[in-house]
Amino acid sequence: MAVHDIGQFDLNNSNGAPLRVRLLNYFERPTDISVAAAMSCYSSKLIAPQDLKKERSELERRAKIAERTFRAGHNTTRQHAHFQFALEGVSRFFIWSFLHDHPFYNSDQVSQRYVHAKPENIFIPALSPNGRKKFLMLAERAFDAYEYLTKLLFQSAENAYYGRFPSRKKRGNFEKEILKKAQEVSRYLLPICSTAHLHHTISALTLHRYRKMAETSECMEEAERVIRAMCEEVERIEPDFFRCDTEPFTAESSIETSSVSGKDSEWVRSFDEKLNGRISLLEGIYGGEDILCEAVRNALGATKEELSDEIALSFALDPQFNPLLADSLNPTYHSNLSRALSFIRLTFVKKLSISADSQNQRHRMILRVRPPLAKTFDSDKPDFVIPQLIAESKAAEDYYETYMNELWDGMRELLNDGEALLAVLYLLPNAFPIRLRESGDLLSFRHKWAMRLCLNAQEEIWQAAKEEVLAVRKELPKIGKYISPPCSLRLLRGLTPACPEGKGYCGVPVWKKNLFELNRVI
């Protein structure tokens, strides 16, 4: 891979955060890489891109191979070349609804949990001059509310912090850590037009798909601009990169976007009734303990007489026998034995804030479906998640709810003025609930739960993980008893210290606790 910084593509987002797209790193000659890979499949020797000749006849042949494989859908050849982009000033709405709404990427982005948010860092969608003025006023009000709520929550955060770390109270000087705990919760007020910077790496194939799907995005205007800039960055290194591409899908050709016509309160009501106050509800299990036992025996070439159900389950799920379960690299997908866990599939119905779902969706082996925001947003009915720390303080909860009512009034006014719904949705707070179904195999869920049962995980997603694991323990008790936080898994493996976080230790010896008894505020 050649390392280059070939400049940046600037998109003018006047009065908002500068929107920049840069191609930091890339594979040279990405199309030749795919052609050489395709030719190697039918050659007695491996062909590398540098082996390809530059005569005109050879160039024409390569072009035909590139087009033929593209048209036929032989796309593995386009997964070798990758591009690392640096994106700045893109909205969290766009990141959540497009860049991270599929499994085929790698991203590292600035955290709102730990980095203070600034009011100038917003993306402004297309609005009328008057609508733009009102939009900016509402966005500014959101950041003022964020600052005020952070201060309002400090005392409650301090009480919870020293309740978890009593020895630190005597030493003092932990104001910064406590402030971050308050800030982590007050960010629920921030609008999803807030921007972020991130490293975003994708394959050549995924970039082709981005170009194909950009116009079907919920935040179509922003998606088109950013994806166009990414494509133009790649065309600077290879002008003919998109030569084989067909026309992008349009919003009109997509059932998802063409069906967006406003709120569907009846669907929201029935969904919430099904959850009955829970964050997550186990809706379906496909396969069971007997299936897992047979898969383990299959992996080991053993009969039931040679390997009982109890031992088979322990081989797959107990870190004492399967050390991969306690390894920080999570190499379980490379283990024949561990892959036996993939024969059980689970489906959950969930309701998470956008803030929590932005973490939830990073577990890319677990796929989810959700309606467009426009289908669940009701301008007449404020709808938001209340974090536990806010619920602990009446003053904070009253302020939080008052702000949400004011925000909904402002969004309704924009809509009554004739502003586009999809533009107004950029003002939705991180607290807005996402109603979704997600499904995945036990292998993927097991890793997710091990990570999210750590008390350092965001409170809301930790609560969801707890509800899910308790449900699995009830329905699949022989399996569920092995599902634990990372510290418990390490202890079972005999690794010390039990907590792998070092200075980031959560302050609670979770490995000594009963999951049913654990509760948290921060």
DRENBA-139297 format. One record per residue: x negated, y, z of N, C-alpha, C in turn. Coordinates in steps of 0.001 Angstrom, whole numbers, plus 500000, padded with zeros to 6 digits. Last residue first. Example, Ala and Ser with C-alpha at 12.3 -4.5 7.8 and 13.67 -1.06 7.14 Angstrom:
% DRENBA-139297
487150497750507080486330498940507140487100500030507870/486810494310507800487700495500507800486800496700507800/
//
This chain:
% DRENBA-139297
524173505612536483523167506128535553522402504969534945/525929503837537624526426505161537275525479505822536285/526798500341537777525855501451537664526576502733537284/526819497013539161527513498189538627526511499327538573/526824493531539643526078494719539226526998495797538672/528209491233540112528177492228541186527498493528540768/527883489580537978529240489985538311529250491155539298/525172488983538082525642489907537059527050490418537360/523490488981541085524556488329540336525124489343539347/519907489501541330521302489898541464522233488995540653/517292489169540859517779488632542132519282488839542303/516785490502538546516603489051538513517070488380539815/516903493169539222518082492553538599517995491032538623/515881495093541343515410493737541016516565492893540460/515851498379540164516701497342540741516143495967540361/514278500152538781514454500376540215515298499330540908/513475499876536170514773500503536427515041500763537898/510246500728535020511056499837535862512330500550536302/508419502132533528509833502306533210510748501392533994/505928501322534109506402502530534786507886502778534527/506912498150533016505849498916533663506399500098534432/508750496475531814508784497898531464507674498730532101/509220493840532398508187494125531393508004495613531102/509639492390535551510037493506534685508918493808533695/508038490403536745509302490041536101509750491132535139/504499490670535916505683490912536744506962490579535988/504767487157535120504754488239536102504072489468535515/506585484279534110505765485440533758505868486504534845/508166482059534285507003482108535168506079483268534851/510537481876533005509370481403532258508117481384533126/512151483117534834512363481689534570511168481078533839/511144485698534512510956485008535785511132483506535611/512028486301531941510581486241532221510310485478533507/514774486316532380514198485350531444512702485185531694/514999488474534120515388487144534582514792486061533690/514205490568532423513418490282533628513729488883534165/516180490631530394514814490203530074513981489859531309/519331489176531620518457490294531254517025489818531040/520809486115530220520361486980531305519570488162530773/522312483089529791522202484423529195521945485446530289/522810480652530969521430480933530563521237482357530027/525490480444531350524647480545532553523199480878532215/526641480058528815526624481382529415525696481522530608/526599477283528395525728478169527611525543479499528337/528421476350530163527130475652530098526102476445529296/530699478019529702529909478124530939528538477445530879/532267479529527660531197478563527364530243478522528561/534116481205528905534561480317527837533550479220527511/532612482542530903533912481948531215534306480898530180/530386483441529585530196482544530732531505481852531117/531631485155527791530987483937527283530762482944528423/532449487145529576533452486423528792532885485117528255/529997488040530501530916487438531459532008486652530743/529023489113528107528351487956528706529262487268529719/530827491244527710530709490172526719530083488923527328/530420492886529921531747492322529680531664491132528723/527671493544529471528087492823530682529438492151530467/527833494995527099527073493741527134527483492894528336/529312497209528017529858496349526966529165494990526974/527499498284529836528795497810530318529440496877529294/525463499017528066525186498027529123526500497436529623/526725500995526681526431499760525945526039498643526917/526945502889528779528137502390528086527871501079527355/524243503413529584525257502887530519526445502244529806/521479502262527702522535503259527872523689502647528657/519055500379529603519920500565528432520962501632528750/517899499948531987517399501101531235518221501352529980/518889497579532888519515498799533408518942500067532781/519453495122530415518462495884531184519118497182531636/521263494227528667521572494003530082520517494617530991/520158494653526176521133495640526657521613495367528074/518385492477525736517901493860525695518867494819526401/520075490269525977518851490321526789518311491752526852/521970490869524024522348490927525431521118490994526339/520431490486521683521044491783521976521362491901523458/519798487761521874518731488766521922519298490140522273/522387486681521696521552486398522862520431487425523000/523289487497519180523889488080520378523006487854521607/521689485840517559521568487297517485522140487973518729/522531483300518367521104483627518347520906485134518357/525249483285517917524774483328519298523293483678519370/526100485501515161525826484196515764525233484367517162/528839487877514931527479487410514718527275486064515362/530876490721514549530742489272514534529292488903514253/533120493249515674531794492814515267531684491307515420/535381495844515098535201494413515321533798494068514876/536147499016516661535493498136515693535637496676516066/536477502347517083537192501092517319536751500104516246/534828504855518702534830504036517482535471502699517830/535666507970520233535602506504520254535668505859518871/533524510723520803534663510214520047534570508691519945/531258511719522006532177510953522846533341510344522074/529978513365520253529424512015520421530366511111521206/532750515158518734531683514969519721531153513537519707/533256516577515485533611515568516487532446515364517454/532433518190513468532501518785514802532876517774515879/532716516783511149531347517014511612531315517616513019/535400516988510504534964515827511293533528515968511787/535562519099508747535912519343510149535428518194511038/534970517820506362534055518841506874534293519077508361/537131516137506020535807515524506146534760516528506612/539253517999505754539170517141506935537764516590507128/538639521310504632538656519875504337538473519064505616/540798523988505669539462523400505519539573521890505347/543217525260506120542992524647504812541605524070504601/543903526111508568543396527146507650543086526581506268/544424523745509810545580524577509455545181525698508499/541772522996510278542596522219509350543800523019508897/541050524926512182540325524839510905541152524084509862/542820524228514239542921525545513598542214525550512252/541835521758514968543188521844514395543376523176513680/539400522513516050539414521690514841540779521748514166/540312523994518293539506524631517254539504523845515959/541643522015519764542379523196519316541646523882518162/539475520362520299540544519863519416541410521019518911/538069522075522049537473521648520783538550521169519815/539824522247524210539477523452523447538899523088522079/539766519590525076541033520184524622540784521431523781/537072519399525816537587518573524726538908519126524189/536978521191528010536212521466526793536775520672525611/538612519817529814539008521146529347538285521502528053/537069517528530239538377517400529592538871518742529064/534797518712531481534659517862530286535993517797529532/535900519856533769535251520698532770535177519970531426/536811517544535093537751518610534725537170519497533625/534384516200535470535428515592534647536445516638534209/533004517949537177532450517628535855533529517066534936/534712517917539406534408519186538741533896518935537331/534668515216540130535916515812539673535666517110538915/532367512794539318532469514187539783533743514821539236/532440510320538155532080510380539571532266511772540158/532827510710535476533977510264536259533705510328537755/530214511236534732531189512325534705532399511958535559/529134508678534969528577509762535780529527510951535829/530564507190533037530762506941534460530254508084535332/532017509057530269530932508299530918531130508218532428/534868508769528498534365509485529674533276508636530332/535607509222525049535132508325526114534588509180527256/538522510684523523537109510682523871536842509690524999/540715512679521891540390511260522070538902511162522342/543463514859521692542041514663522011541769513215522407/545773515120519344545554514315520541544063514110520779/546078516384516967547010516760518031546726516048519351/544362515265515176544089516652515576545005517127516702/543030512220515386544335512854515483544113514272516015/541122509851513721541134511193514304542543511770514247/541300507546512281541577507447513721541567508802514423/540732508154509671541909507329509932542258507273511414/538341509527509651539553510261509282540824509477509583/536439507587510122536802508497511206538124509209510911/537402504414508719536811505743508587537280506645509730/537278501493510920537965502381509971537206503689509806/534744498936510845535466499996511566536201500836510534/532851495987511420533725496766510551534483497763511419/529543494595511668530760495145512226531572495841511163/527083492038512398527788492931511478529118493370512060/524008491547513639525410491465514047526180492501513223/521532492157512870521977490814512515523433490582512928/520966494682513886521401494569512497521831493184512063/521452496631516211521298495172516217521837494665514884/522222499205515849520817498902515569520526497408515653/524785499586516685524604499204515285523159498866514947/524456500464519347525021499148519076524706498680517659/523657503092519087522721502102519622523178500696519238/525937504141518037524691504413517324523569503512517830/527776503527519971527776502715518756526528502952517919/527250505530521844526904504147522167526852503278520918/528134507796520337526813507761520965526371506331521242/530730507209519729529764507270518631528348507180519186/531907504872522240531678506221521734530723506156520546/533749501874521504532549502548521991532527503987521488/535480499077521714535733500517521637534565501223522310/535928495928520030535200496861520890535650498300520665/536210492472519816536915493724519552536328494734520533/533960489995518583534419490872519662535188492061519086/533158486679517839533753487920517353534298488705518544/530507484373517261531377485078518195531916486336517537/529365481122516407529649482514516027530685483099516979/526856478745516513528012479294517231528166480748516819/524598478268515137525771477479514758527007477846515566/522394479549516081523145480238515026524403479478514620/521018477931517774521985478856518373522848479554517318/519148476724516215520355475953516522521434476848517122/516934478281516185517958478568515175519215477724515364/515278477084518050516054478265518450517167478573517458/514148474994516456514968474703517628515857475884517987/512717476418514523513744475473514120514700475183515269/511871479756514664511838478482515383513009477616514966/512131482269513775511087481465513132510974480076513761/513876483496515414514345483210514056513344482354513285/512361483979517731513295482855517714513792482505516309/510486485883518467510214485060517278511195483911517098/510389488382520064511621487709519659511405486860518401/508257489637521200508354489691519733509657489087519206/508360489034523908508792490367523484508894490504521962/509732485967524978508645486647524276509140487975523706/511601484355526041511063485385526932509939486172526274/512151482536524093513256483352524577512777484498525469/509934480974523676510185482067522731511256483022523232/509891478839525443509219480084525843509473481262524908/511932476640526378511839477387525119511218478752525418/511750475764528975511499474804527896511312475489526543/512167478039530424511194477077530943510811476058529876/514251479363529161512875479794528874511802478865529443/516891477571527837516142477793529082514705478174528753/518073476934525391518436478175526077517639478502527325/517274474502524234517578475641523361517627476960524120/516864472802526388515787472966525402516009474219524551/519372472913527585518234473515528281517062473721527325/520902471505525708521195472908525989520020473601526675/519689468964525911519696469685524630519943471178524848/520295468252528527518897468510528167518815469278526850/523089468022528315522482468909529309521043469263528943/523459466053526332523932467422526127523227468391527067/520457464013525935521785464303526465522173465755526183/518791462222523742518815463616524209520241463964524646/519129459560523107517779460034523409517759461423524032/521801459437522600521253458533523623519861458990524047/522008461174520501522607461576521776522103460689522903/518798461306518800520174460856518962520706461323520310/516731463716517105517019462856518251518491462466518266/515455465759515638515541464403515116515808463381516209/515513468352516403514463467511517005514480466075516493/517641469410515032516338470088514940515205469202515437/519683467687515888519308467711514478517904468313514312/519862468453518535519418467089518227518989466977516771/520819471044518092519526470842518761518990469450518450/523302470441516932522309471194516155520911471039516762/524589469178519057524299468406517846523246469113516988/524769471371520798524006470176521195523638469334519976/526470473068519339525104473475519639524239472274520006/528824471544519375528181471856518095526723472248518313/529394471544522109529122470272521438528415470486520101/529902474238522620528727473612523226528372472292522551/531166475376519394531118475321520854529886474608521336/532780477293516813531756476365517284531720476406518800/533621480461517248533613479469516177532441478519516431/535744482444519091534516481642519154534629480570518082/537183485721519377537097484405518766535743483756518944/537246487945521033538426487625520233538376486215519665/536355489472523902536011488303523092537262487835522364/536192492938524050537041491771524276536616490645523339/534943495844525619534750494770524641535575493558525037/535994497637527397535154498156526314535065497120525212/539444497519528519538084496989528395537302497785527353/542033498481528395541095499127529306539671498617529238/543202496745526416543746496864527772542714497401528774/542795495883523814541643495966524721542072496082526177/545396496091522825544724494790522810543541494771523778/545835498804523025546635497884523833545978496518523914/544100499749521083543817500040522487544619499141523415/545445498798518788544065498384519071543755498577520553/547861500144518914547862498678519016546457498146519330/546944502825518624547694502400519813547627500887519987/545759502777516086544963503111517267545646502604518529/548019502229514490546904501273514532546039501511515762/549489504543515017550042503240515391548944502188515465/547988506638513952548131506527515401548651505164515835/546107507393511747546973506227511794547161505877513265/545354510481509987545429509637511178546378508453510997/544278510493506495544657511071507782544867510023508840/543488509161504277544526510176504110544983510768505431/541540507096502564541443508027503685542447509151503479/541473505528500354542607505321501264542581506270502452/539124506092499101540352506578498443541564506426499353/537269504811500731537328506266500727538609506788500097/537952502055500383537675502618501708537845504128501726/538128501591497676539360501512498472539153502198499817/536446503466495293536317502739496555537630502760497318/536721505101493162536658503672492875536581502829494136/536595507654494187537885507192493654537897505686493422/533929507940494787534876507887495902536216507322495428/532067505733492588532639507018492978533592506841494150/528942504138492147530359504034492484530842505408492928/526695505291489535527083505069490932528579504826491071/525882503480486533526472504644487185526854504325488633/522889501433486739524175501802486162524747502975486958/519339501424486253520514501616487098521760501947486286/517024501291484822517977500188484659519290500405485405/515592503550485599515987503397484196517064502330484008/514507504382487960515950504120487939516477503881486522/511778504744487330512171503796488373513644503421488278/510395506340485581511392505423485024511954504454486066/508502507826487082509638508507486437510741507577485953/507070507359489913507413506474488793508676507025488119/506593509491491523505513508505491402505780507516490276/508915510920491215507644511639491057506487510661490903/510896509175491891510682509441490461509407510236490218/510838509441494653510312508209494049510053508413492561/512031511961494887510692511733495434510054510494494802/514517511448493808513608512336493070512178512214493600/515599509841495830515379509279494491514393510134493692/515755511679497896514933510484498063514598509877496703/517599513487496756516238513926497066515290512740497245/519851511857496625519289512403495389517842512843495614/520250511469499345519865510320498519519298510792497184/520961514103500103519788513451500689519321512292499811/523248514642498526522089515532498510520832514822499010/525015512539499141524576512759497761523309513596497708/525350512961501921524749511722501425524218511906500003/526688515432501993525346515304502565524640514071502016/529083514698500658528275515828500207526836515695500708/530132512479502154529713512358500761528756513462500316/530487511075504663529921512429504545529278512543503166/531351508544503940532283509454504618531798510896504534/530255507483500646530012507770502056531093508679502625/530341507098497999531414506455498764531264506712500254/528099508190496888529362508929496717530519508307497479/526095506240497430526089507541498119527442508257498044/525748503780496152526822503913497129526981505303497741/523585503809494385524863503272493916526024503669494832/521541504728495982521966505550494837523348505111494354/521355502538497704521712503858498217522260504736497094/520470500569495910521813500456496485522274501792497081/517888501471495407518837501340494294520271501297494823/516941501205498024517046502540497435517977502518496224/516949498428498269517864499212499092518010500632498551/514892497767496440516262497297496225517259498140497019/512644498829497654513092499391496370514541498999496096/513361499049501217512799498421500019513286499147498772/512659501646503621513562500749502897512825500141501713/512370503539506539511688502698505558512654501701504942/512173506533508048513164505614507498512510504845506352/511732508518510831511037507722509825512030506673509351/513584511543511525513335510112511636512408509619510530/515403514058513258514315513685512350514005512216512577/518784515309513260517703514494513813516588514403512790/521520517523514198520577516887513277519496516118514014/525011517601514751523661517750515281522698516964514404/527461516850513927526700517645512956525300517948513476/528610515704516071527842514807515208527230515538514021/528161517762519030528858517380517785527967516501516912/527952516835522495527317517361521285528043516891520025/528995515583524697529697516758524184529170517225522829/527209513651525369528488513193524845529318514353524278/525132514818526668525052514792525204526329514247524570/525477514401529339526073515622528789526004515641527263/523941512061529677525407511994529725526042513228529094/521345512910529430521760511725528695523280511624528615/521219514939531316521221515289529893521702514128529030/520996513445533662522165514305533451522323514645531974/518549512217533147519727511379533400521010512181533189/516908514422532952517111513594531761518316512682531933/516954515281535594517530516140534557517808515344533283/515487513241536751516903513384537091517614514230536038/512964513714535676513616512432535414515116512523535678/512490516290536711512526516071535257513248514776534919/512459515900539514513511516704538902513632516461537398/510804514663541242511394513831540186512513514570539454/509632515625543581509018515912542286509527514997541170/509563513247546381510064514388545608509418514486544241/509014511445548394507881511994547633508294513210546824/511496510787549355510527511360550282509392512030549528/512666509664547106513252510872547682512271511567548614/511516507284546469511065508466545733511599509768546329/512836505357547890511486505728548328510985506995547639/515263504924546486515253505653547764513860506109548208/516361504663543667514948504771544045514819505525545377/519136504615543696518425503502543069516951503477543467/519689506933545011520328505715545484519651504483544911/518374508726543472517732508382544746518428507202545423/520265508675541331518847508376541111518174507947542408/522676509487542454522567508143541879521112507720541718/521969512094543217522446511124544218522296509693543706/521313513179540691520297513105541749520696512075542811/523747513097539404522634512310538864521551512129539926/525137514916540986525595513522540921524491512613540404/523588517212540425523720516718541792524155515259541817/523850517526537590522546517297538214522675516691539613/526158518198536304525949516781536620524691516524537446/525911520894535826527002520447536676526800518995537146/523829520943533981523635521529535313524681521015536294/525158519696531846523901519133532364523643519650533782/527224521474531373527543520165531953526291519494532514/525798523605530223526509523793531483526790522456532155/524779522453527875523867523025528869524554523132530234/527211521721526616526167520713526889525215521210527980/528362524211526229529007523261527136528027522158527551/526608525219524317526736525904525608527344524964526648/527134523417522277525799523417522886525795524170524209/529797524103521710529453522736522113528099522694522812/529558526733520832530275526460522083529947525066522602/528326526280518399527604527008519449528252526766520816/530441525005517074529187524280517301528380524945518419/532296527073517009532619525838517730531364525025518028/530903528918515414531317529295516770531614528052517606/530652527487513050529448527856513798529785528250515230/533367527353512315532596526124512532531367526420513401/533976530029511870534626529323512979533871528037513328/532342530480509621532178531293510826532779530580512041/533409528659507821532016528517508234531760529275509539/535926529746507421535800528440508059534396528198508579/535223532055506061535865532172507378535759530858508149/534062530905503723533314531847504584533907531974505983/534849527343503689535085528713503241534279529656504143/532294524788503569533461525422504166533680526781503511/530307521955503602530925522974502745532224523469503368/528529521594506791529148521114505541529763522269504755/525531521996508360526780522720508088527358522224506767/523817520502511003524090520460509562525447521113509342/521672521941513500522960521413513053523002521398511528/519831523226515538519651521966514821521000521342514482/520327525369517108520000525655515708519874524378514870/520718524333519686521884524717518880521575525013517424/518962521351520637518954522800520417520058523196519430/518513518884523218519115519300521945519182520822521855/515707517251524568516700518311524725517197518787523359/515353513819524566514879515075523973516006516099524022/516603511577525568515396512050526237514865513382525711/518897511078524128518868510728525551517727511443526258/518459511619521540519185512641522290519221512323523778/515408510821519959516464510414520873517132511616521526/514462510583516558514394511326517813515626510985518662/513996507253515173514493508625515148514404509261516531/513020504905512994512685505403514324513028506877514328/514197502151511029514197503572511389513654503775512796/514515500073508258513869500243509559513768501730509841/517077498082506620516266499290506806515448499151508075/519611496539506138518372496465505365517520497736505440/522208496322507238521085495670507921519701495929507318/524116499404507692523809498184506937522562497555507575/524221502010508629525449501222508549525278499993507665/522267503875508737522187502769509692523410501865509649/522941505684506695521582505122506763521494503900507661/525856506082507299525283505628506019523933504952506199/526708506847509827527711506321508896527133505784507594/524377507738511211525229506686511774526120506040510712/523381509729509483522527508614509917523388507439510362/525624511440509279525082510770508097524227509563508475/525844512253511983526985511674511272526493510865510073/523495513504512430523680512202513073524909511496512509/522136515045509472523080514973510588523131513573511171/518745515970508932519921515202508503520844515027509706/516365517217509618517550518043509438518756517307508892/514177515063507838514362516078508872515616516883508576/512554512044507156513764512844506971513902513805508136/510178510399505461510343511247506640511526512158506351/510127507044504193510547508438504097510498509116505459/508449504587502635508632505165503966508918506653503812/509353501903500588509123503348500669509381503809502095/508119498854499073508840499612500091508453501085500051/508312495954497036507878497350497182508756498067498202/509851493585497295508429493622497668507953495047497912/512381493549496335512238493703497779510774493729498220/512722492933493731512710494361494080512654494601495594/512947490230493580511721490826493041511603492306493408/515502489695494418514413489468495375513116490113494892/517467490001492462516984491188493168515858490948494162/518908489321489904517772488629490515516958489662491305/521043490364488485521121490334489940520023489537490608/520979490756485794521382489416486243521492489316487762/519986493339485594521354493061485152521868491726485698/517372492896486560518273493830487238519717493516486880/516296491134484717516426490691486118517382491597486886/516429492816482443517142491532482474517350491047483909/514793494992483077516220495200482852516998493895482966/512293493754483375512843494566484464514349494723484311/512013492603480856512075491734482034512702492492483213/511894494925479280512985493971479065513148493045480271/509533496078480234510796496813480375511989495875480217/507700494154479438507905494396480873509235495114481112/507876494502476673508237493217477274508540493390478773/506887497064476394508264496797475996508762495496476621/504283496626477244505132497556477997506604497324477667/503391494954475250503484494437476615504374495332477467/503402496666473070504249495471473022504452494896474421/501486498558473912502889498936473732503814497733473753/499255497486476539499613497639475139501121497900475009/498500497005479115499109498309478852499413498543477372/499138493989481047498427494786480047499208496054479705/498943493039484406499814493382483285499077494316482322/497365492797486574497123491864485472497940492212484231/498303494471488492497119494922487742496755493978486592/500390492929489613500697494104488775499507494554487926/499586489400489181499616490624489982499905491811489074/500679486131488963500449487358488203500595488556489132/499490482848489476500107484051490030499727485268489201/500065480406486879499199481118487822499914482380488316/502006479421485296501180478427485982500192479071486950/505160481143485631503775481083485161502995480037485950/507557481875486566507552481027485379506149480896484789/507159483541488695508060482404488908508002481412487751/505696485611487708504981484577488464505838483340488695/507610487338486710506827486546485761506091485405486462/508527488499489114509436487713488278508664486805487323/506212489825489955506806488793490806507725487885489997/505900491628487861504858490623488098505392489486488959/508234493154488279508054492404487028507012491301487207/507754494306490781508907493417490615508779492568489347/505443495776490166505407494769491236506559493781491061/506418497534488274505451496514487861505332495413488915/507957499111489988508618498282488977507685497199488469/505981500344491658506993499444492226507699498566491193/503315501606491624503859500821490510504943499844490997/502430501562495102502253502069493748502813501081492728/504502501821497860503763500889497010503634501512495632/504134504602500145504853503831499140503913502822498485/504814507178502548504045506020502085504855505239501070/506425509522502595505143509445503299504244508348502751/508355511665501051507924510284500864506519510166501448/510715513750502684509343513514502236509107512019502062/513122516138502938512912514737502577511486514596502060/514825518372505103513636518013504331513570516501504117/516638521064505964516818519666505594515673519281504663/516695523214508744516083522901507441516200521404507165/519911523666510298518548523157510378517996522929508976/521702526572509101521593525326509826520140524894509882/521513528781507532522005528968508900522013527682509710/521500526731504673521467528087505216522179528177506555/519856524478503701521028524364504560521121525671505341/518312523516500854518668524713501613519962524485502382/515986521032500893517379521323500571517809522485501445/512877520157499599513624520981500542515040521216500029/510800517565499489511935518080498737512793518846499735/507255517682499777508589517508500327509631518126499407/504249515747499164505024516975499283506420516687499781/503175513264499243503270513917497935504161515159497984/500970511651500910501999512623501254502138513493500015/500113508192500906500163509506500275501155510389501011/498545505193500688499078506154501652498984507541501054/499374502135499085498664503410499074499329504369500049/499156498805500000500000500000500000499121501243500000/
//
